[in-house]
Amino acid sequence: MSSQDSITIREVTPDDAEIMVRFLVELDAENLPVLFRRLRPRTVEQQHDHIQRHLSTPRSTIMIALANGMVVGILDFHGNARAQCEHVGGFGVSVAQSWRRHKVATKLIEELFEWARLQKVRRVELEVFSNNAGAFKLYEHLGFVLEGRRREAVLVEGTYIDTFQMAKLI
């Protein structure tokens, strides 16, 4: 990646299923100890259906960051279905290895904030593994506040890891 490469961020369409699967297979192959793992990758057809279901859910979206036609980051946001919590939703974000520390996650999250305001989402939540100090620092920088800790919430390579609950009001 050169410093002149730029990224485009947009909402996914079902036609993006194939490039998303490629990204997710590469991400899963890294076997990162800071992410929830999938038992097996989705097929293109399964990803296509997932995108359609996700986008038809109120106040939910999937955004991708693209560089040279390749997915370099994904953010998925799930709106809360409960009537009293329609203003709330949570997200996860992942970035391709060669694009980390190039503000891809920051750009995706900032785009999420703009989208969320238009959707009347007031509260954005996330869960981050306690061993992911870089992500925790990024979220704090973006205005997220630590609200709780789930002790030994995940098992990573034989070790129990806490997760942190964070949120931001927008």
HUTAQUI-V349743 format. One record per residue. N is the residue number from 0. RES is the residue in three letters. PSI is psi in degrees with one decimal (999 if undefined). OMEGA is omega as a letter, one per 30 degrees, with the letter a starting at -180 (NA if undefined). NEAR is the number of other C-alpha atoms within 8 Angstrom. Layout:
n: <N N>
res: <RES RES>
psi: <PSI PSI>
omega: <OMEGA OMEGA>
near: <NEAR NEAR>
//
This chain:
n: <0 1 2 3 4 5 6 7 8 9 10 11 12 13 14 15 16 17 18 19 20 21 22 23 24 25 26 27 28 29 30 31 32 33 34 35 36 37 38 39 40 41 42 43 44 45 46 47 48 49 50 51 52 53 54 55 56 57 58 59 60 61 62 63 64 65 66 67 68 69 70 71 72 73 74 75 76 77 78 79 80 81 82 83 84 85 86 87 88 89 90 91 92 93 94 95 96 97 98 99 100 101 102 103 104 105 106 107 108 109 110 111 112 113 114 115 116 117 118 119 120 121 122 123 124 125 126 127 128 129 130 131 132 133 134 135 136 137 138 139 140 141 142 143 144 145 146 147 148 149 150 151 152 153 154 155 156 157 158 159 160 161 162 163 164 165 166 167 168 169>
res: <MET SER SER GLN ASP SER ILE THR ILE ARG GLU VAL THR PRO ASP ASP ALA GLU ILE MET VAL ARG PHE LEU VAL GLU LEU ASP ALA GLU ASN LEU PRO VAL LEU PHE ARG ARG LEU ARG PRO ARG THR VAL GLU GLN GLN HIS ASP HIS ILE GLN ARG HIS LEU SER THR PRO ARG SER THR ILE MET ILE ALA LEU ALA ASN GLY MET VAL VAL GLY ILE LEU ASP PHE HIS GLY ASN ALA ARG ALA GLN CYS GLU HIS VAL GLY GLY PHE GLY VAL SER VAL ALA GLN SER TRP ARG ARG HIS LYS VAL ALA THR LYS LEU ILE GLU GLU LEU PHE GLU TRP ALA ARG LEU GLN LYS VAL ARG ARG VAL GLU LEU GLU VAL PHE SER ASN ASN ALA GLY ALA PHE LYS LEU TYR GLU HIS LEU GLY PHE VAL LEU GLU GLY ARG ARG ARG GLU ALA VAL LEU VAL GLU GLY THR TYR ILE ASP THR PHE GLN MET ALA LYS LEU ILE>
psi: <128.7 161.2 -14.7 -9.0 141.7 160.4 152.9 135.6 133.2 165.1 143.7 163.4 162.5 -25.8 -13.4 1.8 -45.3 -46.6 -28.6 -40.7 -43.2 -47.0 -47.7 -35.2 -44.5 -41.0 -47.1 -35.1 -23.2 -22.3 45.5 135.3 12.6 9.0 149.3 136.2 151.6 145.7 -38.9 147.9 151.4 149.3 168.8 -41.8 -43.1 -40.3 -41.5 -49.0 -39.3 -45.0 -47.2 -45.9 -45.0 -46.3 -18.8 -2.4 129.1 139.9 38.9 147.9 162.6 127.6 144.9 147.9 126.9 141.7 122.3 39.3 1.0 144.1 126.3 -3.7 148.5 139.2 126.5 132.8 130.6 116.8 149.6 132.9 -16.2 135.6 -40.1 -6.5 22.2 -16.6 6.6 146.7 163.2 157.7 163.4 151.9 141.7 147.7 140.5 144.2 -45.9 -7.8 0.7 146.8 25.2 23.2 19.6 -47.7 -42.2 -47.3 -40.7 -44.9 -40.7 -37.9 -38.0 -42.9 -43.9 -46.5 -44.7 -40.6 -42.3 -28.0 2.7 30.5 127.1 -31.8 124.0 126.0 160.5 164.0 131.8 138.9 140.9 -19.8 7.5 69.0 -36.8 -43.2 -42.8 -44.6 -42.0 -47.2 -41.2 -43.5 -34.3 4.5 6.4 145.9 136.1 124.2 -17.0 169.4 131.3 105.3 133.5 45.1 -25.2 151.7 118.3 114.4 45.4 1.3 133.6 132.9 139.1 157.8 150.4 138.9 127.4 154.5 159.8 135.5 130.7 999>
omega: <l a a l l l l l l l a l l l l a a a l l l l a l l l l a l l a l a a l a l l l a l l l l l l l l l l a l a a l l a l l l l l l l a l a l a l l l l l l a a l l a a a a a a a a l a a l a l a l a a a l a l l l l l a l a l l l l l l a l l a a l a a l a l l a l a l a a a l l l l a l l a l l a l a a l l a l a a l a l l a l a l l l l a l l l a NA>
near: <5 4 4 4 7 5 8 7 11 7 8 11 8 10 7 9 13 9 9 10 13 8 11 9 9 9 10 11 6 6 7 6 7 8 6 4 6 6 4 4 9 8 7 9 8 8 14 12 9 8 13 10 8 11 10 7 8 7 12 13 11 13 12 14 14 12 11 4 5 7 13 13 14 13 13 11 11 11 13 11 7 6 5 5 8 12 11 12 15 11 11 9 10 8 11 12 6 5 10 9 5 5 7 14 10 9 9 16 9 8 9 8 9 8 8 11 10 7 7 7 14 10 11 13 12 10 9 12 11 10 7 9 7 6 8 10 8 9 9 9 7 7 7 10 8 8 8 7 8 9 7 9 9 8 9 8 5 5 6 9 13 12 14 13 13 13 12 10 6 8>
//
